[in-house]
Amino acid sequence: MAAKSTGLILCGAVVLGLTAPPTIAQTGIIEEIIVTARQRDESIQSAPVTITALSSDTIERLALNNLDQVSDLVPNLLVSYGSSGGAATVALRGIGTGSGSAGFSSAVGLLIDDVHSDRGRWIQGGIFDLAQIEVLKGPQSLYFGKNNTSGLIILRSREPVPGAPTEANFNVGYEFDAGEYLAEAGVSFSPTDTFAMRLAVRRTEQTDGWITNTAQPQEGVDPLGFSIPGAEGTRNLPDMKDTMGRFTAVWAPTDQVSATFKASINRNRDAGPLFHDQLAECFGPGGQPQLVFGVPSPDDDCRVSFKRSKSNTPAGMMVGEPSEFGDGTSFTKYDAERVSLRIDYEADLFTLTSVTGYTHYDSDLHDNATFAGDAQVPFFERTDHESISQELRFQTRFDSPVNLMGGVLYSEDDLFFRNSARIAPLTADSRNGRQWTWDKVANQDGRTFSAYAELVWDITHNIELSGGARYTDEKKDFVFTVPHLHELFDVFLPGILSSQTLAGKFKDDNISPQVSIAWSPIDDVTFFAAYREGFKSGGFDASHTLAAGAVIDDIRFESEEADGFEFGIKSRWLNNSVQLNATAYFFDYKDLQVTSLDTETTQFRIQNAAAASTEGFEAEITWAPRPDLTLRGFVNYNVAKFDEFLTNCYAGQSIEAGCDQVFNPNTGRFVSQDVGGTTVPIAPEWVGTLGFTYDFKLGNSGWMASLDLDGRYFGSYSRSLLRNPNTKGSSYTIFDGSLRAYSPDERWQFTLIARNLFDKVVALNVIDRSLTGSGNGLPEGDPELQRADLVSRVLRGRQIWLQVGYRI
């Protein structure tokens, strides 16, 4: 009730203010932001693209450290960290790519210092020392790399300036709820007038964590006689440690030539990828967790909270397994490197740009796929991805109405993915002493070539027409092997799983056109309309479990394509004190790439939804009624749905409940359901924000202070692809705020930050718990019908940060 009352008060204050505008002489001026949404510098208000941009001042004021905090400021952006496979889901306007398969590229791309990444695991790294963040919505194929069928996030780090004086900044912080420490520093210096360097580092570490592990040891309950160690005492999760560093060098030997080199590293460690996944509802006797292999999980309370039961894997289960699996303690190890070199040559009539990029990450993780304290389904994953890219781009500056932009991009990437799991309590394999069920290894080599061109025509001084297209040719060589399959399945039950090797080649090409028109009838008002297409290559499911008799086409998925329209207005009024932007959009998706969890094999199933769509409108207003006060609001109405899609049933779904498609004569059951016409997961119809920034003096000391408060509303939504009726998510509102004080010379800065101020528990996507539930596709009343326990991912709760910064 307190949160709702606060929201009503804030809303009323904004509305009352809007009804009584002050005279222009008293108003403030809204900051102009320069963006690169079309691979050239232009005002955010003139670019015919729907963009949310966060300046360095906003990033610093709100102390943004990772991309899920960015999603707090962009309400129709979802960033959800996954547990395996692709490792993260990033969605815009309800459309994204699930994290279940390592074979997927992300529908929302990530451009870090001009180098494109389409792997979800890059989201795992933090962000720091940034100059600007841009979030581009809708397909972005023409200007940036490949994929990006739903949007693109652009991160630009700070750069030193040749000839500028030495600068340094230091920042330390502490978060009280999780006991999280932060320390970061950066220094820029220029030994000559043509050469400058910057070094920036950051370290964060949690001592308390934000989820309490309630698992206790269990004696003698494992089918093979292994005692379950629990958490070896109550432990706080996720026990995160993160280290980042970046070196930048800028060389500008002449006014026409400049080169920027950047190299960064990221080292992240935590207590396993499933620390925030917990039992949300249980359907065992008395509402208790169902038994997995007869083993109870007595410390799980089966409700969404900031507590969960998470046991280590019994030491006995690790006997005979490779040393890289560890000793049974859950863990995540993530190491990443990124290198880029950008060279610009600026002539009088054109600019030539070369961008060379190298990215690499490797990730090892061990956890337990029953999401509970019984510790019966341990798994290990290793992902290693390496990419090298080269882009050449030109852009003209002719003194004429027509100009051109174009370029070519070539990239190669190598993916190694290994999944190992124990999905049955088996004695040691007589051939090798191993107890785990399988090792699966996927190797993929990819090559992409694309060429793009755009023509920009200033028809009149206030009408611009632009059009272009990107051609993409993508090839992938894929090999899937099963170097270990337990002899129970490999020798005694060969008709269930397969240890064969599958190999295949994927090839596809595409032309994605784009055309836009912008009209400025008066200064500071621009109307625009655009047609865009997007393309995301298909490939093979690197996370699949091979059934007996499987062929390569069983793990192939098709390319995803998007096309649609945007219509919008960007405007400023009252001497640049009011900014009002609005967009309506309509996009259709063909062969949308999705995943769902098969609880019987504990593996994600990869599919293409035949047709999906997203349509709606969004509007944002920023008003500075006084130089010391800025009000802001954002609203988005969005309908994202599957138009045509047959997918698997949820565990325990009856015929009457919709599991009535694709009859399997071998089992006498239906295996699929039709979810056409239903909304995609985690895509509420309504999201919005209201907030303000107020600057004021601290007495006569010369010190200044700035107060920020924002309320974020997230409407009700479906939390499950499989339409389990128990997975409806309720609407919620979260409040964030910050109070910053800084010295007259702005060298000292003290910031108090509150995120999720009222400690709201938010559960995102819901899946069936592995190895629970049964009887899919049978009629109601059949004794085999059993609903599965439900597992949900919980977002971080309240954060109270105190940070102190100093700059020279």
Stockholm file with secondary structure:
# STOCKHOLM 1.0

chainA/1-808         MAAKSTGLILCGAVVLGLTAPPTIAQTGIIEEIIVTARQRDESIQSAPVTITALSSDTIERLALNNLDQVSDLVPNLLVSYGSSGGAATVALRGIGTGSGSAGFSSAVGLLIDDVHSDRGRWIQGGIFDLAQIEVLKGPQSLYFGKNNTSGLIILRSREPVPGAPTEANFNVGYEFDAGEYLAEAGVSFSPTDTFAMRLAVRRTEQTDGWITNTAQPQEGVDPLGFSIPGAEGTRNLPDMKDTMGRFTAVWAPTDQVSATFKASINRNRDAGPLFHDQLAECFGPGGQPQLVFGVPSPDDDCRVSFKRSKSNTPAGMMVGEPSEFGDGTSFTKYDAERVSLRIDYEADLFTLTSVTGYTHYDSDLHDNATFAGDAQVPFFERTDHESISQELRFQTRFDSPVNLMGGVLYSEDDLFFRNSARIAPLTADSRNGRQWTWDKVANQDGRTFSAYAELVWDITHNIELSGGARYTDEKKDFVFTVPHLHELFDVFLPGILSSQTLAGKFKDDNISPQVSIAWSPIDDVTFFAAYREGFKSGGFDASHTLAAGAVIDDIRFESEEADGFEFGIKSRWLNNSVQLNATAYFFDYKDLQVTSLDTETTQFRIQNAAAASTEGFEAEITWAPRPDLTLRGFVNYNVAKFDEFLTNCYAGQSIEAGCDQVFNPNTGRFVSQDVGGTTVPIAPEWVGTLGFTYDFKLGNSGWMASLDLDGRYFGSYSRSLLRNPNTKGSSYTIFDGSLRAYSPDERWQFTLIARNLFDKVVALNVIDRSLTGSGNGLPEGDPELQRADLVSRVLRGRQIWLQVGYRI
#=GR chainA/1-808 SS CHHHHHHHHHHHHHHHHHTSCCCGGGCCCCCCCEECTTSSCEETTTSSSCEEEEEHHHHHHTTCCSHHHHHHHSTTEEEEECSSTTCEEEEETTEECCSSCTTCCCSEEEEETTEEECCGGGGGSCCCSEEEEEEEESCCTTTSSSBCSSEEEEEEECCCCTTCCCEEEEEEEEETTTTEEEEEEEEEEEEETTEEEEEEEEEEEESSCSEEECCCCBCSCSTTSCCBCTTSSCEEECCCEEEEEEEEEEECSSSSEEEEEEEEEEEEEESCTTTTEEEEECCSGGGCCCCBTTBCCTTCCCSCSSEECCCCCCGGGGTTSCGGGCSSCCEEEEEEEEEEEEEEEECSSEEEEEEEEEEEEEEEEEEETTCSTTCCCEEEEEEEEEEEEEEEEEEECCSSSEEEEEEEEEEEEEEEEEEEECCSCCCCCTTTCCCSSEEEEEEEEEEEEEEEEEEEEEEETTEEEEEEEEEEEEEEEEEEEEEEECHIIIIICTTTBCCCCEEEEEEEEEEEEEEEEEEEEETTEEEEEEEEEEEECCEECTTCCCBTTCCGGGGEECCEEEEEEEEEEEEEETTTTEEEEEEEEEEEEEEEEEEEEETTTTEEEEEEEEEEEEEEEEEEEEEEEETTEEEEEEEEEEEEEEEECEEECCTTCCTTTTCCEEEETTTTEEEEEECTTSBCTTCCSEEEEEEEEEEEECTTSSCEEEEEEEEEEECCEECCTTCCGGGEECCEEEEEEEEEEECTTSCEEEEEEEESTTCCCCEEEEEECTTCCBCTTCCTTCTTCBCCCEEEEECCCCEEEEEEEEEC
#=GC SS_cons         CHHHHHHHHHHHHHHHHHTSCCCGGGCCCCCCCEECTTSSCEETTTSSSCEEEEEHHHHHHTTCCSHHHHHHHSTTEEEEECSSTTCEEEEETTEECCSSCTTCCCSEEEEETTEEECCGGGGGSCCCSEEEEEEEESCCTTTSSSBCSSEEEEEEECCCCTTCCCEEEEEEEEETTTTEEEEEEEEEEEEETTEEEEEEEEEEEESSCSEEECCCCBCSCSTTSCCBCTTSSCEEECCCEEEEEEEEEEECSSSSEEEEEEEEEEEEEESCTTTTEEEEECCSGGGCCCCBTTBCCTTCCCSCSSEECCCCCCGGGGTTSCGGGCSSCCEEEEEEEEEEEEEEEECSSEEEEEEEEEEEEEEEEEEETTCSTTCCCEEEEEEEEEEEEEEEEEEECCSSSEEEEEEEEEEEEEEEEEEEECCSCCCCCTTTCCCSSEEEEEEEEEEEEEEEEEEEEEEETTEEEEEEEEEEEEEEEEEEEEEEECHIIIIICTTTBCCCCEEEEEEEEEEEEEEEEEEEEETTEEEEEEEEEEEECCEECTTCCCBTTCCGGGGEECCEEEEEEEEEEEEEETTTTEEEEEEEEEEEEEEEEEEEEETTTTEEEEEEEEEEEEEEEEEEEEEEEETTEEEEEEEEEEEEEEEECEEECCTTCCTTTTCCEEEETTTTEEEEEECTTSBCTTCCSEEEEEEEEEEEECTTSSCEEEEEEEEEEECCEECCTTCCGGGEECCEEEEEEEEEEECTTSCEEEEEEEESTTCCCCEEEEEECTTCCBCTTCCTTCTTCBCCCEEEEECCCCEEEEEEEEEC
//
